[in-house]
Amino acid sequence: MILAAAIVMILVAFGLPLVVRSRDIPPEEEASPTQHLEDRKAAIYENLRDLLGEFQMGKMSRNDYTESKRALQKELAGVLASIEEAGGRDR
């Protein structure tokens, strides 16, 4: 009896995907053309927060902090410009 129930469950588990109709599957959401840039912007902001925390805990010198912060800000400026440029093209 248990063996029969197990076999039925296995058949249902493997057979159900074969009978799902394509119209029952929700359409995929379109990815934003700037999503990768938004993700990078969020990562840079997080890196800036982490950098400040490390500096305040004394894990890095002021010169290292300043150089790293400047590099991240430069990268952020480029990402923000790319987002703005892409936004202008989409309109």
Backbone bond lengths (Angstrom), bond angles and torsions (degrees), N, CA, C in turn:
res aa  C-N    CA-C-N  psi(-1)  N-CA   C-N-CA  omega(-1)  CA-C   N-CA-C  phi
1 M - - - 1.449 - - 1.533 111.04 -
2 I 1.333 116.07 -46.16 1.463 120.09 179.67 1.525 109.92 -65.64
3 L 1.319 115.80 -38.08 1.457 120.02 179.51 1.527 110.17 -63.67
4 A 1.314 117.70 -41.21 1.459 121.77 179.32 1.527 110.47 -64.25
5 A 1.325 117.67 -41.47 1.465 121.83 178.67 1.526 110.44 -64.36
6 A 1.333 116.25 -40.80 1.462 120.26 178.87 1.520 111.06 -64.21
7 I 1.326 116.42 -40.49 1.465 120.37 179.49 1.523 110.49 -65.46
8 V 1.323 117.29 -42.19 1.461 121.14 178.64 1.525 110.23 -62.64
9 M 1.330 117.13 -42.99 1.468 120.80 179.64 1.526 110.99 -62.96
10 I 1.313 116.34 -40.64 1.464 120.19 179.42 1.527 110.24 -65.73
11 L 1.333 116.53 -43.09 1.459 119.97 179.22 1.528 111.31 -63.48
12 V 1.312 117.47 -39.66 1.459 120.81 177.77 1.524 110.08 -65.96
13 A 1.327 117.07 -44.35 1.462 120.82 -178.43 1.524 111.85 -61.74
14 F 1.323 116.47 -39.42 1.460 119.33 -179.68 1.525 112.65 -86.58
15 G 1.305 117.93 -25.87 1.451 121.18 -177.15 1.512 114.42 -85.94
16 L 1.327 117.59 -28.90 1.463 121.04 -176.86 1.529 112.81 -59.04
17 P 1.311 119.80 -44.15 1.477 118.80 178.67 1.527 113.11 -62.11
18 L 1.312 117.54 -21.90 1.465 120.11 179.88 1.526 112.42 -76.77
19 V 1.335 117.06 -20.40 1.454 119.72 -177.44 1.523 112.87 -106.19
20 V 1.317 118.50 2.47 1.459 120.95 177.85 1.528 108.22 -72.98
21 R 1.306 115.37 127.39 1.458 120.37 -178.52 1.529 109.72 -81.76
22 S 1.309 116.20 147.75 1.462 120.31 -177.40 1.525 111.28 -65.20
23 R 1.332 117.62 -28.75 1.463 119.22 179.47 1.531 112.07 -73.04
24 D 1.336 116.82 -16.18 1.468 120.27 177.62 1.526 112.48 -81.94
25 I 1.306 116.44 -14.02 1.462 120.96 -179.58 1.524 108.14 -86.42
26 P 1.339 117.27 126.30 1.471 118.76 -178.68 1.528 110.77 -66.10
27 P 1.332 116.89 147.50 1.472 119.10 179.51 1.526 110.66 -68.02
28 E 1.318 114.72 148.44 1.463 119.80 178.55 1.523 109.40 -72.08
29 E 1.324 115.17 141.86 1.459 119.62 177.20 1.525 108.75 -75.82
30 E 1.321 115.20 141.13 1.453 119.14 178.01 1.524 109.28 -73.00
31 A 1.300 115.37 134.73 1.455 120.07 178.20 1.522 109.31 -75.84
32 S 1.301 115.38 140.42 1.454 120.34 177.58 1.529 108.94 -67.14
33 P 1.321 117.71 138.51 1.463 118.61 -179.88 1.529 112.97 -66.47
34 T 1.319 116.25 -16.95 1.467 119.25 179.85 1.524 112.44 -110.11
35 Q 1.337 117.57 12.32 1.462 119.61 -176.44 1.521 111.96 -59.95
36 H 1.327 117.96 -42.14 1.464 119.76 179.73 1.534 111.01 -62.96
37 L 1.333 116.73 -33.07 1.462 119.85 177.98 1.530 110.79 -71.92
38 E 1.334 116.59 -39.53 1.466 120.31 177.48 1.523 110.54 -63.75
39 D 1.327 116.65 -39.48 1.464 120.75 177.36 1.526 110.90 -63.71
40 R 1.325 116.09 -42.14 1.473 119.96 179.44 1.518 110.65 -66.11
41 K 1.345 117.39 -39.52 1.463 121.38 178.21 1.527 110.32 -60.41
42 A 1.328 116.83 -44.75 1.468 120.91 178.86 1.526 110.88 -62.64
43 A 1.325 116.68 -39.20 1.462 120.46 179.44 1.531 111.27 -66.24
44 I 1.319 116.65 -38.97 1.469 119.97 179.42 1.525 110.15 -66.08
45 Y 1.339 116.86 -43.71 1.470 119.24 177.31 1.532 111.08 -60.04
46 E 1.324 116.61 -40.29 1.465 119.87 177.93 1.527 110.50 -64.95
47 N 1.329 116.94 -40.51 1.462 120.52 177.93 1.527 111.41 -63.51
48 L 1.327 116.83 -38.22 1.463 120.19 177.66 1.529 111.14 -64.12
49 R 1.341 116.49 -41.40 1.473 120.00 177.56 1.525 110.74 -63.67
50 D 1.348 116.16 -44.23 1.465 119.82 179.01 1.524 111.14 -63.04
51 L 1.320 115.82 -40.60 1.458 121.16 179.78 1.527 110.98 -60.79
52 L 1.321 115.97 -45.56 1.461 120.47 178.38 1.518 110.76 -61.66
53 G 1.320 116.76 -42.68 1.460 120.47 178.47 1.516 112.36 -61.08
54 E 1.316 116.55 -43.33 1.465 120.22 178.99 1.526 111.03 -64.68
55 F 1.329 115.85 -39.23 1.462 118.92 178.57 1.530 110.77 -65.41
56 Q 1.327 116.31 -43.39 1.467 119.89 -179.14 1.527 111.85 -66.77
57 M 1.336 117.69 -27.58 1.466 120.49 177.37 1.523 111.93 -82.99
58 G 1.318 116.62 -4.67 1.459 120.24 177.96 1.516 113.91 83.23
59 K 1.315 117.76 19.76 1.460 120.79 -178.76 1.521 112.93 -82.82
60 M 1.351 116.70 -10.45 1.459 119.47 179.94 1.519 110.12 -145.88
61 S 1.309 115.38 155.36 1.461 120.42 -179.46 1.530 110.15 -76.27
62 R 1.326 115.57 164.45 1.461 120.50 179.22 1.532 110.70 -62.19
63 N 1.350 116.95 -39.75 1.468 120.43 179.82 1.530 111.40 -63.48
64 D 1.335 116.78 -44.97 1.467 120.00 178.25 1.521 110.61 -62.79
65 Y 1.326 116.10 -42.14 1.461 121.00 179.26 1.527 110.26 -61.36
66 T 1.316 116.46 -46.84 1.464 120.76 -177.96 1.529 111.39 -63.25
67 E 1.330 117.01 -43.83 1.461 120.92 179.76 1.527 111.28 -64.68
68 S 1.328 116.36 -45.30 1.462 120.33 -179.44 1.523 111.06 -65.46
69 K 1.322 115.94 -41.67 1.459 120.18 179.84 1.530 110.28 -63.73
70 R 1.317 116.11 -43.76 1.464 120.28 179.95 1.536 111.10 -62.08
71 A 1.335 116.76 -41.32 1.469 120.37 179.48 1.532 110.78 -64.81
72 L 1.330 116.80 -41.93 1.463 120.07 178.75 1.523 111.27 -66.76
73 Q 1.318 116.74 -39.59 1.460 119.57 178.90 1.528 111.31 -65.90
74 K 1.323 116.35 -36.46 1.464 120.20 177.60 1.519 110.02 -65.33
75 E 1.323 116.49 -43.64 1.462 120.25 178.11 1.532 110.54 -64.17
76 L 1.324 116.77 -40.80 1.460 121.49 178.74 1.526 110.88 -61.91
77 A 1.322 116.77 -41.15 1.467 120.17 178.83 1.531 110.64 -60.79
78 G 1.320 116.39 -40.38 1.460 120.01 177.84 1.521 112.26 -65.48
79 V 1.319 116.11 -41.51 1.468 120.24 178.88 1.527 110.35 -65.23
80 L 1.329 116.90 -43.98 1.466 120.43 179.62 1.532 111.15 -63.36
81 A 1.328 116.43 -38.73 1.469 119.95 177.33 1.529 110.68 -64.89
82 S 1.320 116.57 -39.38 1.470 120.36 178.75 1.520 111.02 -66.02
83 I 1.327 116.56 -39.11 1.466 120.29 177.88 1.525 109.64 -64.58
84 E 1.312 116.44 -44.15 1.466 120.51 179.75 1.519 111.00 -63.68
85 E 1.324 116.75 -41.61 1.459 121.23 179.51 1.529 110.66 -64.37
86 A 1.323 116.88 -43.68 1.462 120.76 179.54 1.529 110.16 -66.79
87 G 1.309 117.58 -36.08 1.452 120.73 178.09 1.505 111.58 -65.23
88 G 1.310 117.54 -36.35 1.459 121.83 178.23 1.519 112.30 -68.85
89 R 1.326 116.54 -32.76 1.465 120.28 179.30 1.526 111.67 -74.40
90 D 1.353 116.92 -31.17 1.455 120.46 -177.28 1.511 113.12 -74.74
91 R 1.315 117.83 -20.91 1.462 121.35 -175.12 1.483 112.84 -81.51
